[in-house]
């Protein structure tokens, strides 16, 4: 691990926050070169808020229903995040679409984890849709966020073979295990300065990625 000061990271969540937990665990195990300076949720009941507080991280709920439009909510959220001067924003199960204005304010420094092998299955219910399509492979992707939903350059993918007796639940559980590997890895690479977004392309160790790095799962 480098001796540089850790990269300040803000994490956005909407639910359980098990991916947030994986990021926290990496810090607590002294494996991380980033610090989570704040967590924001659009839902008051997100369990991830408790996880953050337990780890001593400021945790905030910004309520979309208090704002008249997506743009005004996004602006309030962005203003609140700005106070923490993050070097990176991580969407870890944040279930709202961010407006282009929000994305532009944090240009080139937002990572998202998505539960499919992008570009397949953008959007919701990815496990159900992968099963319905009789996919033999499925997984998760960490990608840079651009104004296009689930469309920014992919950085790293976790891949598993879909079993014959697989259900949506079993697939979700298996994919989650892989997310806990690839999300801290991508955040770590960004924090080390090895990963960046430049002219719309993901650059790893100075080379434009032709395809996302790949982690094969069980
Ligand atoms: C994760 O599987 C993540 O990939 C997904 O939400 C889950 C959050 O779980 N994200 C999306 O679907 C974004 N479109 P967690 O709250 O336990 O980390």
Boltz pocket constraint, residues with backbone or C-beta under 6 A from the ligand:
constraints:
  - pocket:
      binder: B
      contacts: [[A, 13], [A, 14], [A, 15], [A, 16], [A, 17], [A, 18], [A, 19], [A, 20], [A, 48], [A, 92], [A, 93], [A, 94], [A, 95], [A, 113], [A, 114], [A, 115], [A, 123], [A, 140], [A, 176], [A, 179]]
      max_distance: 6.0
